[in-house]
Amino acid sequence: MNVLGYGLWRGCRPQTATLGRILFPLVALSALLFALDARAEPFVLTSPDYAEGDRMRAEHRYYGFGCNGENISPHLKWSGAPEGTRSFALVMHDPDAPTGSGWWHWVVFNIPAQMRGLPEGSGDPKNGLIPEAIQSRTDFGSPGYGGACPPEGHGEHRYQFRVYALKVEQLPLDENSPAAMVAYQINANKLAEAQLELKFGR
């Protein structure tokens, strides 16, 4: 290296060192944020009673309309709710019912933010298992859980349990609110949702 080149090289070293001191913390911070994001727990809905896609058992099917189930709501659990969750709502919907808009089997909202599931049988309002929450009218015409009961010969139906993390503590609705109105308010206030799908046909 000639004298001029050596002088230019020495002149660049302070700038290179300064750039390194700036870039290294930024790279380290980016790597840390990526690692934290990768470790973030997803919002999921599960059940000790079922795995995704399982066939709904008799105890959780409807009693009436030609069905002879026990009409008990299954045990449900959720985890990974996002920051800022102030309450939960949960619905059960059959998109395959021959109505043009499916069939609402269960609608629950104002579930406290500290809850991480609903025990089996919560769908009967008389049980008082979720006294803080409101269970509103389903397509069976009354509040509370209504189990699977598809028309005979109509094939397998999908029963979609969905839990929603909401940014509000309460929805401005009551037990007489129709499911479509509750769904509107849920979608206007949701932060995240998770689903568990079961099946049944007869």
Short mmCIF file of the C-alpha atoms (twelve columns), coordinates in Angstrom:
data_MODEL
# 
_entry.id   MODEL 
# 
loop_
_atom_site.group_PDB 
_atom_site.id 
_atom_site.type_symbol 
_atom_site.label_atom_id 
_atom_site.label_alt_id 
_atom_site.label_comp_id 
_atom_site.label_asym_id 
_atom_site.label_seq_id 
_atom_site.Cartn_x 
_atom_site.Cartn_y 
_atom_site.Cartn_z 
_atom_site.pdbx_PDB_model_num 
ATOM 1   C CA . MET A 1   0.000   0.000   0.000  1 
ATOM 2   C CA . ASN A 2   1.436   3.410   -0.906 1 
ATOM 3   C CA . VAL A 3   1.549   6.307   1.512  1 
ATOM 4   C CA . LEU A 4   -1.556  7.976   0.066  1 
ATOM 5   C CA . GLY A 5   -3.596  4.793   0.207  1 
ATOM 6   C CA . TYR A 6   -2.505  4.082   3.776  1 
ATOM 7   C CA . GLY A 7   -3.523  7.585   4.792  1 
ATOM 8   C CA . LEU A 8   -6.974  7.189   3.233  1 
ATOM 9   C CA . TRP A 9   -7.427  3.803   4.952  1 
ATOM 10  C CA . ARG A 10  -6.479  5.293   8.323  1 
ATOM 11  C CA . GLY A 11  -8.871  8.168   7.683  1 
ATOM 12  C CA . CYS A 12  -11.805 5.788   7.100  1 
ATOM 13  C CA . ARG A 13  -11.292 3.728   10.236 1 
ATOM 14  C CA . PRO A 14  -13.010 6.121   12.701 1 
ATOM 15  C CA . GLN A 15  -16.073 6.380   10.414 1 
ATOM 16  C CA . THR A 16  -16.234 2.592   10.032 1 
ATOM 17  C CA . ALA A 17  -15.966 2.095   13.775 1 
ATOM 18  C CA . THR A 18  -18.718 4.658   14.395 1 
ATOM 19  C CA . LEU A 19  -20.988 2.965   11.860 1 
ATOM 20  C CA . GLY A 20  -20.347 -0.373  13.547 1 
ATOM 21  C CA . ARG A 21  -21.283 1.039   16.939 1 
ATOM 22  C CA . ILE A 22  -24.584 2.257   15.467 1 
ATOM 23  C CA . LEU A 23  -25.466 -0.833  13.448 1 
ATOM 24  C CA . PHE A 24  -24.586 -3.511  15.983 1 
ATOM 25  C CA . PRO A 25  -27.222 -2.504  18.585 1 
ATOM 26  C CA . LEU A 26  -29.834 -2.186  15.827 1 
ATOM 27  C CA . VAL A 27  -29.075 -5.677  14.534 1 
ATOM 28  C CA . ALA A 28  -29.127 -7.077  18.064 1 
ATOM 29  C CA . LEU A 29  -32.459 -5.372  18.801 1 
ATOM 30  C CA . SER A 30  -33.972 -6.705  15.582 1 
ATOM 31  C CA . ALA A 31  -32.857 -10.232 16.451 1 
ATOM 32  C CA . LEU A 32  -34.336 -9.909  19.949 1 
ATOM 33  C CA . LEU A 33  -37.683 -8.653  18.631 1 
ATOM 34  C CA . PHE A 34  -37.798 -11.474 16.089 1 
ATOM 35  C CA . ALA A 35  -37.101 -14.026 18.811 1 
ATOM 36  C CA . LEU A 36  -39.801 -12.595 21.075 1 
ATOM 37  C CA . ASP A 37  -42.310 -12.595 18.223 1 
ATOM 38  C CA . ALA A 38  -41.459 -16.195 17.374 1 
ATOM 39  C CA . ARG A 39  -42.088 -17.192 21.003 1 
ATOM 40  C CA . ALA A 40  -45.479 -15.399 21.158 1 
ATOM 41  C CA . GLU A 41  -48.169 -17.914 22.050 1 
ATOM 42  C CA . PRO A 42  -50.913 -18.241 19.414 1 
ATOM 43  C CA . PHE A 43  -54.534 -17.770 20.430 1 
ATOM 44  C CA . VAL A 44  -56.052 -21.270 20.416 1 
ATOM 45  C CA . LEU A 45  -59.286 -22.993 21.462 1 
ATOM 46  C CA . THR A 46  -59.162 -26.618 22.617 1 
ATOM 47  C CA . SER A 47  -61.254 -29.126 24.521 1 
ATOM 48  C CA . PRO A 48  -60.300 -31.961 26.876 1 
ATOM 49  C CA . ASP A 49  -63.291 -33.769 25.375 1 
ATOM 50  C CA . TYR A 50  -62.339 -33.501 21.695 1 
ATOM 51  C CA . ALA A 51  -59.631 -33.022 19.097 1 
ATOM 52  C CA . GLU A 52  -60.150 -30.942 15.967 1 
ATOM 53  C CA . GLY A 53  -62.553 -32.657 13.568 1 
ATOM 54  C CA . ASP A 54  -63.880 -35.224 16.065 1 
ATOM 55  C CA . ARG A 55  -67.461 -36.474 15.888 1 
ATOM 56  C CA . MET A 56  -69.708 -34.967 18.537 1 
ATOM 57  C CA . ARG A 57  -70.804 -37.486 21.154 1 
ATOM 58  C CA . ALA A 58  -74.353 -38.041 22.424 1 
ATOM 59  C CA . GLU A 59  -73.948 -36.033 25.639 1 
ATOM 60  C CA . HIS A 60  -73.233 -32.887 23.634 1 
ATOM 61  C CA . ARG A 61  -76.013 -33.302 21.052 1 
ATOM 62  C CA . TYR A 62  -79.442 -31.700 21.223 1 
ATOM 63  C CA . TYR A 63  -82.482 -33.274 22.872 1 
ATOM 64  C CA . GLY A 64  -85.548 -32.659 20.700 1 
ATOM 65  C CA . PHE A 65  -86.359 -32.270 16.992 1 
ATOM 66  C CA . GLY A 66  -85.886 -36.022 16.678 1 
ATOM 67  C CA . CYS A 67  -82.480 -35.980 18.407 1 
ATOM 68  C CA . ASN A 68  -81.910 -37.813 21.691 1 
ATOM 69  C CA . GLY A 69  -78.744 -36.234 23.073 1 
ATOM 70  C CA . GLU A 70  -78.195 -34.890 26.575 1 
ATOM 71  C CA . ASN A 71  -77.674 -31.272 25.441 1 
ATOM 72  C CA . ILE A 72  -74.659 -30.631 27.687 1 
ATOM 73  C CA . SER A 73  -72.108 -28.095 26.486 1 
ATOM 74  C CA . PRO A 74  -68.542 -29.480 26.233 1 
ATOM 75  C CA . HIS A 75  -65.556 -28.389 28.286 1 
ATOM 76  C CA . LEU A 76  -63.649 -25.681 26.386 1 
ATOM 77  C CA . LYS A 77  -60.280 -24.047 27.081 1 
ATOM 78  C CA . TRP A 78  -58.366 -21.231 25.426 1 
ATOM 79  C CA . SER A 79  -54.911 -19.710 25.716 1 
ATOM 80  C CA . GLY A 80  -52.721 -17.080 24.078 1 
ATOM 81  C CA . ALA A 81  -55.157 -14.157 24.293 1 
ATOM 82  C CA . PRO A 82  -53.545 -10.961 22.991 1 
ATOM 83  C CA . GLU A 83  -52.558 -8.029  25.160 1 
ATOM 84  C CA . GLY A 84  -55.440 -5.656  25.715 1 
ATOM 85  C CA . THR A 85  -58.106 -8.365  25.991 1 
ATOM 86  C CA . ARG A 86  -60.852 -7.132  28.314 1 
ATOM 87  C CA . SER A 87  -63.434 -9.888  27.832 1 
ATOM 88  C CA . PHE A 88  -64.270 -12.950 25.751 1 
ATOM 89  C CA . ALA A 89  -67.242 -14.077 23.716 1 
ATOM 90  C CA . LEU A 90  -67.951 -17.595 22.515 1 
ATOM 91  C CA . VAL A 91  -70.312 -18.938 19.863 1 
ATOM 92  C CA . MET A 92  -71.188 -22.303 18.339 1 
ATOM 93  C CA . HIS A 93  -72.395 -22.141 14.737 1 
ATOM 94  C CA . ASP A 94  -73.418 -24.706 12.129 1 
ATOM 95  C CA . PRO A 95  -72.657 -23.238 8.679  1 
ATOM 96  C CA . ASP A 96  -74.164 -26.293 6.951  1 
ATOM 97  C CA . ALA A 97  -77.715 -25.945 8.285  1 
ATOM 98  C CA . PRO A 98  -80.197 -25.560 5.396  1 
ATOM 99  C CA . THR A 99  -81.267 -22.027 6.300  1 
ATOM 100 C CA . GLY A 100 -79.107 -19.863 4.061  1 
ATOM 101 C CA . SER A 101 -77.317 -18.417 7.081  1 
ATOM 102 C CA . GLY A 102 -76.456 -21.491 9.136  1 
ATOM 103 C CA . TRP A 103 -77.693 -22.134 12.671 1 
ATOM 104 C CA . TRP A 104 -76.605 -20.485 15.919 1 
ATOM 105 C CA . HIS A 105 -76.358 -23.115 18.666 1 
ATOM 106 C CA . TRP A 106 -74.736 -21.104 21.451 1 
ATOM 107 C CA . VAL A 107 -73.972 -17.437 22.070 1 
ATOM 108 C CA . VAL A 108 -72.094 -16.251 25.181 1 
ATOM 109 C CA . PHE A 109 -70.523 -12.844 25.806 1 
ATOM 110 C CA . ASN A 110 -69.124 -10.657 28.594 1 
ATOM 111 C CA . ILE A 111 -66.961 -13.565 29.759 1 
ATOM 112 C CA . PRO A 112 -64.406 -12.021 32.182 1 
ATOM 113 C CA . ALA A 113 -60.903 -11.501 30.836 1 
ATOM 114 C CA . GLN A 114 -59.311 -13.637 33.556 1 
ATOM 115 C CA . MET A 115 -61.227 -16.750 32.492 1 
ATOM 116 C CA . ARG A 116 -59.416 -19.298 30.339 1 
ATOM 117 C CA . GLY A 117 -62.242 -21.680 29.582 1 
ATOM 118 C CA . LEU A 118 -65.756 -22.872 30.292 1 
ATOM 119 C CA . PRO A 119 -66.419 -26.081 32.232 1 
ATOM 120 C CA . GLU A 120 -68.713 -28.753 30.862 1 
ATOM 121 C CA . GLY A 121 -72.353 -27.813 31.371 1 
ATOM 122 C CA . SER A 122 -71.764 -24.046 31.274 1 
ATOM 123 C CA . GLY A 123 -74.306 -23.774 28.469 1 
ATOM 124 C CA . ASP A 124 -77.203 -24.258 30.890 1 
ATOM 125 C CA . PRO A 125 -77.832 -20.783 32.381 1 
ATOM 126 C CA . LYS A 126 -79.501 -22.416 35.399 1 
ATOM 127 C CA . ASN A 127 -76.184 -24.004 36.393 1 
ATOM 128 C CA . GLY A 128 -74.715 -20.588 37.164 1 
ATOM 129 C CA . LEU A 129 -71.226 -21.651 36.090 1 
ATOM 130 C CA . ILE A 130 -70.516 -18.319 34.376 1 
ATOM 131 C CA . PRO A 131 -72.684 -15.841 36.331 1 
ATOM 132 C CA . GLU A 132 -70.841 -12.766 35.035 1 
ATOM 133 C CA . ALA A 133 -71.506 -13.646 31.397 1 
ATOM 134 C CA . ILE A 134 -74.662 -13.340 29.304 1 
ATOM 135 C CA . GLN A 135 -76.041 -16.188 27.204 1 
ATOM 136 C CA . SER A 136 -78.408 -14.850 24.569 1 
ATOM 137 C CA . ARG A 137 -80.980 -16.342 22.220 1 
ATOM 138 C CA . THR A 138 -79.950 -19.032 19.781 1 
ATOM 139 C CA . ASP A 139 -81.840 -20.250 16.717 1 
ATOM 140 C CA . PHE A 140 -83.637 -22.709 19.002 1 
ATOM 141 C CA . GLY A 141 -85.391 -19.619 20.398 1 
ATOM 142 C CA . SER A 142 -83.971 -19.496 23.914 1 
ATOM 143 C CA . PRO A 143 -80.697 -18.608 25.674 1 
ATOM 144 C CA . GLY A 144 -78.121 -21.275 26.407 1 
ATOM 145 C CA . TYR A 145 -76.453 -24.162 24.658 1 
ATOM 146 C CA . GLY A 146 -78.267 -26.153 21.979 1 
ATOM 147 C CA . GLY A 147 -76.368 -29.224 20.810 1 
ATOM 148 C CA . ALA A 148 -75.923 -30.713 17.370 1 
ATOM 149 C CA . CYS A 149 -79.088 -31.896 15.616 1 
ATOM 150 C CA . PRO A 150 -78.790 -31.844 11.819 1 
ATOM 151 C CA . PRO A 151 -81.653 -33.005 9.575  1 
ATOM 152 C CA . GLU A 152 -81.643 -36.720 8.851  1 
ATOM 153 C CA . GLY A 153 -79.972 -37.649 5.593  1 
ATOM 154 C CA . HIS A 154 -78.324 -34.231 5.274  1 
ATOM 155 C CA . GLY A 155 -74.795 -35.536 5.681  1 
ATOM 156 C CA . GLU A 156 -72.092 -34.394 8.064  1 
ATOM 157 C CA . HIS A 157 -72.444 -30.906 9.500  1 
ATOM 158 C CA . ARG A 158 -69.629 -28.784 10.864 1 
ATOM 159 C CA . TYR A 159 -70.060 -27.383 14.362 1 
ATOM 160 C CA . GLN A 160 -67.707 -24.458 14.823 1 
ATOM 161 C CA . PHE A 161 -66.914 -23.296 18.338 1 
ATOM 162 C CA . ARG A 162 -65.238 -19.883 18.161 1 
ATOM 163 C CA . VAL A 163 -63.859 -17.829 21.004 1 
ATOM 164 C CA . TYR A 164 -63.170 -14.128 20.539 1 
ATOM 165 C CA . ALA A 165 -60.824 -11.893 22.520 1 
ATOM 166 C CA . LEU A 166 -62.530 -8.505  22.770 1 
ATOM 167 C CA . LYS A 167 -61.190 -5.021  23.452 1 
ATOM 168 C CA . VAL A 168 -64.218 -4.074  25.562 1 
ATOM 169 C CA . GLU A 169 -65.291 -5.347  28.967 1 
ATOM 170 C CA . GLN A 170 -68.958 -5.625  28.009 1 
ATOM 171 C CA . LEU A 171 -71.108 -5.631  24.895 1 
ATOM 172 C CA . PRO A 172 -74.205 -3.371  25.096 1 
ATOM 173 C CA . LEU A 173 -76.580 -6.324  24.703 1 
ATOM 174 C CA . ASP A 174 -78.736 -8.619  26.841 1 
ATOM 175 C CA . GLU A 175 -80.123 -12.179 26.881 1 
ATOM 176 C CA . ASN A 176 -82.823 -11.245 24.358 1 
ATOM 177 C CA . SER A 177 -80.337 -10.054 21.735 1 
ATOM 178 C CA . PRO A 178 -80.466 -12.117 18.521 1 
ATOM 179 C CA . ALA A 179 -77.332 -13.972 17.522 1 
ATOM 180 C CA . ALA A 180 -76.764 -11.823 14.430 1 
ATOM 181 C CA . MET A 181 -76.683 -8.657  16.556 1 
ATOM 182 C CA . VAL A 182 -74.232 -10.257 18.981 1 
ATOM 183 C CA . ALA A 183 -72.057 -11.371 16.055 1 
ATOM 184 C CA . TYR A 184 -72.051 -7.796  14.723 1 
ATOM 185 C CA . GLN A 185 -70.872 -6.414  18.075 1 
ATOM 186 C CA . ILE A 186 -68.279 -9.163  18.431 1 
ATOM 187 C CA . ASN A 187 -66.753 -8.416  15.047 1 
ATOM 188 C CA . ALA A 188 -66.710 -4.700  15.782 1 
ATOM 189 C CA . ASN A 189 -64.685 -5.263  18.974 1 
ATOM 190 C CA . LYS A 190 -62.554 -8.366  18.420 1 
ATOM 191 C CA . LEU A 191 -58.792 -8.476  18.821 1 
ATOM 192 C CA . ALA A 192 -58.396 -12.145 17.867 1 
ATOM 193 C CA . GLU A 193 -60.398 -15.324 17.386 1 
ATOM 194 C CA . ALA A 194 -59.753 -19.053 17.629 1 
ATOM 195 C CA . GLN A 195 -61.815 -22.022 16.476 1 
ATOM 196 C CA . LEU A 196 -62.455 -25.676 17.252 1 
ATOM 197 C CA . GLU A 197 -64.523 -27.563 14.689 1 
ATOM 198 C CA . LEU A 198 -66.447 -30.772 15.408 1 
ATOM 199 C CA . LYS A 199 -68.721 -32.803 13.133 1 
ATOM 200 C CA . PHE A 200 -71.934 -34.772 13.294 1 
ATOM 201 C CA . GLY A 201 -74.491 -36.154 10.860 1 
ATOM 202 C CA . ARG A 202 -77.390 -38.582 10.998 1 
# 
